[in-house]
């Protein structure tokens, strides 16, 4: 009888323990533990973060952070935090959450276009991945990297082909740079390189000319014709006389800081700069802004014609009038100058 009581007591205690354990398992592992109403929430875990930093992000998203702590300790997550961008879905339990933030780093779509400088590109990219703008600009301007890959400070911006790319949020500055070098090499495939060679331009020269073409017109249908004008000037040894290069040269000077040049004047044509294509023949030493892919392909597939001049069309803003002779160009230019004056645009 005594032994029977002992056995019953043991069984009772076992049932209590089992019930306690079952409750723990349910509460810690299986019970939904999200406190937000959206379908998903995202946590961004920085490189080198510890568990307390992760916990601080999770606490407002969870109903019971203590239960999460218990399971995180049991599953040894506290000592194995991984950087990245992770999704927590509404209704997830603690086990699902830990599995997600442990191994399901989600990529983001990173995009950039038409940045005017490496500094602005770095700023744009830093808004989308973990790397900050300072580390990005340092990586982009690293002299050893540029030298090893046949870039200079004047051509470095041309390595970044504007588009949308898939990246992990916790990509480093060097990781971003290396990936973009691969994308650059993929973009400049044998077909595009052959086209550049066929028109007697290097890849850097194509990009430099494309940057001018892109700044001249935002009408995709016009770009091959604009490119054809400049190719005609190059062919006969005529200066490019590209107004966007004058603006670029001016913006490098202190007196033009924080200004917007709406009208190119004779004073701009006297600026002493290798980017002044009124003074210096041929292409400038580098690109003046980041051209888009359409402008690059417009240069590689430029329109063959007899035009040597073009000017903005006052009656169709955004488009241009093209001329074969200087006399005809001057007439069109006079029309546009009158339009600018009528709008009160003097500089």
C-alpha positions in Angstrom: 0.0 0.0 0.0 2.8 2.3 0.9 4.6 1.6 -2.4 1.4 2.2 -4.3 1.1 5.7 -2.7 4.7 6.4 -3.7 4.1 5.4 -7.2 0.9 7.4 -7.4 2.7 10.4 -6.1 5.5 10.0 -8.6 3.0 9.7 -11.4 1.2 12.8 -10.1 4.4 14.8 -10.0 5.2 13.5 -13.5 1.8 14.7 -14.8 2.3 18.0 -13.2 5.8 18.3 -14.7 4.5 17.2 -18.0 1.7 19.8 -17.9 4.2 22.4 -16.8 6.5 21.4 -19.7 3.7 21.3 -22.2 2.6 24.8 -21.1 6.2 26.0 -21.4 6.5 24.5 -24.9 3.2 26.0 -26.0 4.0 29.4 -24.5 7.6 29.6 -25.6 7.4 27.8 -29.0 3.9 27.4 -30.4 1.8 30.3 -29.1 1.5 33.2 -31.6 3.5 36.1 -30.2 3.3 39.0 -32.6 1.8 42.3 -31.5 1.5 44.2 -34.8 -1.5 44.4 -37.1 0.3 44.5 -40.5 0.9 41.3 -42.4 4.6 41.6 -41.9 7.2 43.5 -40.0 10.9 43.7 -40.7 14.0 43.9 -38.5 17.3 45.1 -39.6 20.2 43.6 -37.6 23.4 45.5 -38.1 26.8 43.7 -38.5 28.3 42.9 -35.1 25.0 43.4 -33.3 24.5 41.5 -30.0 21.3 39.9 -28.7 20.3 42.9 -26.6 20.3 45.0 -29.8 18.1 42.5 -31.6 15.8 42.3 -28.5 15.4 46.0 -28.5 14.0 45.8 -32.1 11.8 42.9 -31.3 10.3 44.0 -28.1 7.7 46.4 -29.6 6.7 43.7 -32.1 6.1 40.9 -29.7 3.4 40.3 -27.1 5.7 38.4 -24.6 9.4 39.3 -25.0 10.2 37.2 -21.9 8.9 34.0 -23.5 11.0 34.8 -26.6 14.0 35.2 -24.4 13.5 31.8 -22.9 13.4 30.1 -26.2 16.2 32.2 -27.7 18.3 30.9 -24.8 17.3 27.3 -25.3 18.0 27.4 -29.0 21.3 29.2 -28.4 20.3 32.1 -30.6 21.7 34.6 -28.1 25.2 33.7 -29.0 24.6 33.3 -32.8 23.1 36.6 -34.0 23.3 37.1 -37.7 23.2 40.5 -39.5 20.6 41.1 -42.2 17.1 42.0 -43.0 14.5 39.6 -41.7 10.7 39.3 -42.0 8.4 38.5 -39.1 4.9 37.6 -40.3 1.7 38.3 -38.3 0.8 35.3 -36.1 4.3 33.8 -36.0 5.3 31.9 -32.9 8.7 32.3 -31.2 10.1 29.2 -32.9 9.2 30.6 -36.3 10.6 34.0 -35.4 13.9 32.6 -34.3 14.2 30.4 -37.4 13.5 33.4 -39.6 16.0 35.8 -38.0 18.6 33.1 -37.8 18.7 31.9 -41.4 16.3 33.8 -43.7 18.2 37.0 -44.6 16.0 38.7 -47.3 17.5 40.7 -50.2 16.4 44.2 -51.1 16.1 45.9 -54.5 18.7 48.6 -54.6 18.4 51.2 -57.4 20.1 54.3 -58.5 20.1 56.4 -61.7 21.8 59.5 -63.1 23.8 60.5 -60.0 26.0 63.5 -60.7 29.0 62.4 -58.7 30.4 59.6 -56.6 29.4 61.5 -53.4 25.8 61.7 -54.5 25.9 58.0 -55.5 27.3 57.1 -52.1 24.5 59.1 -50.5 21.8 57.4 -52.5 23.2 53.9 -51.9 23.6 54.4 -48.2 19.9 55.1 -47.9 19.3 51.5 -49.0 22.0 49.3 -47.5 23.8 49.2 -44.2 27.1 50.7 -45.4 27.2 54.5 -44.7 28.1 57.1 -47.3 31.6 57.8 -45.9 32.7 54.1 -46.1 31.1 53.9 -49.6 32.9 57.0 -50.9 36.2 55.7 -49.5 35.7 52.4 -51.2 34.7 54.0 -54.5 37.7 56.3 -54.5 40.3 53.8 -53.3 43.3 54.6 -55.5 44.6 51.0 -55.5 41.2 49.6 -56.5 40.9 52.2 -59.3 44.4 51.5 -60.6 44.0 47.7 -60.6 40.8 48.0 -62.6 41.9 50.7 -65.1 39.8 53.5 -63.7 40.9 57.1 -62.7 39.2 59.6 -60.5 37.7 61.1 -63.7 36.2 57.8 -65.0 35.4 56.1 -61.7 31.7 57.1 -61.8 31.4 55.2 -65.1 31.8 51.9 -63.4 28.3 52.2 -61.8 25.7 51.3 -64.4 22.3 52.8 -63.3 19.7 50.1 -62.8 18.0 48.0 -60.1 20.0 45.3 -58.4 19.3 42.7 -55.7 21.5 43.1 -52.6 21.5 41.9 -49.0 20.9 44.9 -46.7 24.0 44.1 -44.7 26.3 44.5 -47.7 29.6 46.3 -46.9 31.0 49.2 -48.9 33.6 47.0 -50.4 31.0 44.3 -51.2 28.9 46.9 -53.0 31.9 48.1 -55.0 32.9 44.6 -56.0 29.4 43.6 -57.1 29.1 46.7 -59.2 32.5 45.9 -60.9 31.0 42.6 -61.9 27.9 44.3 -63.2 30.0 46.7 -65.2 31.9 43.9 -66.8 28.7 42.1 -67.6 27.2 45.2 -69.1 30.3 45.8 -71.3 29.9 42.5 -73.0 31.8 41.6 -76.2 28.9 43.0 -78.3 29.0 46.5 -76.7 32.8 46.5 -76.7 32.9 45.6 -80.4 30.5 48.5 -81.2 32.7 50.9 -79.2 35.7 49.7 -81.2 33.9 50.0 -84.5 33.2 53.7 -83.8 36.8 54.2 -82.7 36.0 55.0 -79.1 37.2 53.4 -75.9 34.6 52.3 -73.3 35.5 55.3 -71.1 35.1 57.6 -74.1 31.7 56.1 -74.9 30.6 56.7 -71.3 31.9 60.3 -71.3 30.1 61.1 -74.6 26.9 59.3 -73.3 27.0 61.6 -70.2 27.0 64.6 -72.5 24.2 63.2 -74.7 22.1 62.4 -71.6 22.5 65.9 -70.3 21.6 67.4 -73.6 18.2 65.6 -74.0 15.9 63.5 -72.0 14.0 62.4 -75.0 15.0 58.8 -75.8 13.9 59.2 -79.4 16.4 62.0 -79.9 19.4 60.6 -78.2 20.9 58.7 -81.2 20.6 61.8 -83.3 22.3 64.0 -80.7 25.0 61.4 -80.4 25.3 61.5 -84.2 26.0 65.3 -84.1 28.9 64.8 -81.7 30.3 61.9 -83.7 30.2 64.1 -86.8 32.1 66.8 -84.9 34.7 64.3 -83.7 35.1 62.9 -87.2 36.0 66.3 -88.7 38.0 67.5 -85.8 35.5 70.2 -84.8 35.3 71.1 -81.0 32.3 69.4 -79.3 31.1 72.8 -78.0 28.8 71.0 -75.6 27.1 73.3 -73.2 26.7 70.7 -70.4 30.4 70.4 -70.2 30.6 74.2 -69.6 28.1 73.9 -66.8 30.1 71.0 -65.3 33.3 73.1 -65.5 31.6 76.0 -63.9 30.1 74.0 -61.0 33.6 73.0 -60.0 34.4 76.7 -59.2 33.6 78.3 -55.9 31.8 81.2 -57.4 29.2 78.9 -58.9 28.6 76.9 -55.8 24.8 76.5 -55.0 23.8 78.1 -58.3 21.9 76.8 -61.3 23.0 77.9 -64.7 20.0 78.1 -67.0 21.6 80.0 -69.8 25.1 79.4 -71.1 26.9 82.7 -71.6 30.2 83.8 -73.2 31.8 84.1 -69.8 31.3 80.3 -69.3 33.1 79.6 -72.6 36.2 81.2 -71.1 36.5 78.9 -68.1 39.9 77.3 -67.9 39.1 73.6 -67.6 39.8 70.4 -69.5 36.0 70.0 -69.5 35.5 73.2 -71.5 34.8 71.7 -74.9 34.7 75.1 -76.6 38.4 75.5 -75.9 39.6 71.9 -75.9 39.0 69.6 -78.9 37.8 66.0 -78.4 36.2 64.4 -75.5 36.7 65.6 -71.9 38.8 63.4 -69.6 35.8 61.8 -67.9 32.0 61.7 -67.6 30.2 64.8 -66.4 27.3 62.8 -64.8 26.0 59.2 -64.8 24.4 58.4 -68.1 21.6 55.9 -68.3 21.8 52.8 -70.4 19.6 54.4 -73.1 22.2 57.1 -73.6 25.1 54.7 -73.7 23.4 52.6 -76.3 22.5 55.7 -78.2 26.2 56.5 -78.6 27.0 52.9 -79.6 24.2 53.0 -82.1 24.3 56.7 -83.1 22.3 57.9 -86.0 24.3 58.6 -89.1 23.3 61.9 -90.7 24.7 65.2 -91.8 23.7 67.4 -88.9 26.5 69.3 -87.1 24.3 71.6 -84.9 21.3 71.5 -82.6 19.5 73.8 -80.3 16.5 73.5 -78.0 13.1 73.9 -79.7 11.2 76.9 -78.2 7.9 75.5 -79.5 8.5 71.9 -78.4 10.2 72.2 -75.1 12.3 69.1 -74.3 13.1 68.6 -78.0 15.7 70.1 -80.4 16.0 71.5 -83.8 18.9 70.1 -85.9 20.9 71.9 -88.5 23.4 71.0 -91.2 24.8 74.5 -91.6 25.8 77.2 -89.1 23.6 79.7 -90.8 20.5 77.6 -90.3 21.6 76.8 -86.7 22.0 80.5 -85.9 18.4 81.2 -87.0 17.1 78.4 -84.7 19.4 79.6 -81.9 18.0 83.2 -82.2 14.5 81.8 -81.8 15.4 80.0 -78.6 17.3 83.0 -77.2 14.3 85.2 -77.8 12.2 82.6 -75.9 14.6 82.6 -73.0 14.5 86.4 -72.8 10.7 86.4 -72.9 10.8 84.1 -69.9 13.2 86.4 -68.0 16.0 83.9 -68.1 19.2 85.9 -68.3 21.8 83.5 -66.8 
